Amino acid sequence: MLTNIIVRNLGITSFEATVEAMQQFTTARTADSADEIWLTEHTPVYSLGLNRKQVVPPTRHDIALVNTDRGGKITYHGPGQVILYVLLDLSRRHLNIRSLVSLLEHTVIELLAQYHVSAVAKPDAPGVYVALANAQEAKIASLGLRVKNNCCYHGLSLNIDMDLSPFSAIDPCGYKGLAVTQTKDLGIDANIQTIGEQLVTMLASKLEHLYDQRNP
């Protein structure tokens, strides 16, 4: 069985077109299809996941709202935000959805720790959170996944150097008043390309190690 992971750096893409491509990839994949990681940024868009109960629509209308098939509620994507999509055969990596979420969260936490930024994950609210200078908690990374036939797609977003104002028009991830931050505002000078590549390298290494460990 193939154990390699193909990494695709897509540049700036349309959210809808990329989701459609992930769906087509997942439908067509076989037991021999290599797992893939897609690195991208999206043009501005609000995405609404499958958990749509009590979601308040955005208060601004210059950015499209797109319904999608990932888990979770509403978030914003835009230039300056790293998007990492994971197209994985979960059985091959001996993962379930909960363990994959934890793996993604801790990859982000470990990356931020390399820049001396402390971050945490929460069992009841997927994502990665940091404490701001005023002790207020803020979200820096969001997660949402979809699983079909034990293969997943969608992934995580990490805010790097972007216009955060569109988040103020929504309840991020369904939480009213949730603060949102980014690496630039935490004193991290590395640009989106550098952090994106670091994130991919760390995650791919963890996934390969997980396969090797379970399949000696």
Phi, psi and omega in degrees: 000144178292135177243352181290158177241124178272128179253129179239120176264107190267351184072208179274128185226166171282134179301311184298316181294322181290319176299316178299320179294322177294320179297316180295319178299313184293322179294323186272346188290153179239181179298339181262358180291133177292147171289153182225151170238127179251127179252127184204172164234152179248150167294157189305131180196144166265132177243136183244116182283190186287341179271083190259003180295131174059024175277126178275127180298156178302146179273358174241148190241010179272356178240129184294146173252123184240126172285137181221174189256016176278168172286168177094185185252236188253143174211178180238140173237142177196170179305142183093005177241124176287127172247128179238110178262133183246114181251093193235146165274105186296325179298320181299324182264002181056046180244153164242179187296322181293316181291329176291316177303314179298319179298316180294314180300314184287336173295316177296316180300317180292324177296314180297325179298329177296337177258017176064034174247123180273133181219161181222162171247161180235137181293334185255003182210085184309143181135185179233136188233147177230162175262129178278174183300330180272011179076001176288141179276139180223147179270135180243339180219140179241153180229146173200132185228161174224136180238129174225127181053038180063023171241139185247161170209185197069197185169233186227157173234139180231123183282125184248291184210083189223171171281110183275352187300327178300337177294333182288350179268001180224171167265097188306124180059022177089004184254110181296130176081005180293125177284150179232140179224183182211164185299323181302320183282352177260009177088013178269119185274344183300139183277178187295325179295315181297311182293321178300315180294321178297317181297316179297314181299315181295315182292315179300320179297317179296319181292320179292319179297320179298318178294313182298322182294322183271346182229068184294000000 
